[in-house]
Amino acid sequence: MVQVRGKEDLWNSIISGALTGSILAARNGLMAMIGSAAMGGILLALIEGAGTLLTRFASTEFPNGPQFAEDHSQLPLSQVLSSPFGDY
């Protein structure tokens, strides 16, 4: 679908699900193909929608990204040089 449509988005998955459902039901007639295509498209739309919502939630949960380094310039030298394992 990416090659046919020329772009990568969630519609490719939905269309692929609908086409797969219709092709797998082709032996059972036109009505079965239409029903299977609808169910395949709906199923993939639900999956893609859940993935999109999860991605949006995760991106708003951490808007500034993780803080990798702390500023130790204000700590006493004994705390900066201390081992994270204590006196082990």
ABEGO torsion letter per residue (X at the ends): XAAAAGBBBAAAAAAAAAAAAAAAAAAAEAAAAAAAAAAAAAAAAAAAAAAAAAAAAAAAABAAEBBABBBAAABBAAAAABBAAEAX
